[in-house]
Amino acid sequence: MNVPAPSSSFRSPSVVPDTGATTNNQIEGTPKRKRRQWSVGEKLDAIARFKSNQSKHRTAVESGCTTAQLRKWLNDEVKLTNIFKEKKGKLF
């Protein structure tokens, strides 16, 4: 049985040189980003902006949220509207 010899460019995954570099997550003293809590009114305002301009990206930039957050709020619009009605009594 003939087994070919590995080429000189072959490198085992366990033979990775340690450069000593650290990532941003490993640097001591780097503060974590504080999480933003959005009110129901702010979420509904972002939904209304989206309905007027039909651009999720533009709406997210204007509102200061991510497009993923905006998509989730759009999916939960009925729930958010009901919560807002219960708390305020009326919608807008």
Secondary structure, DSSP 4 states (H G I P E B T S, - for coil): ---PPPPTT---TT---------GGGSTTPPPPPPPPPPHHHHHHHHHHHHHH--HHHHHHHHTS-HHHHHHHHHTHHHHHHHHHHHHSS--
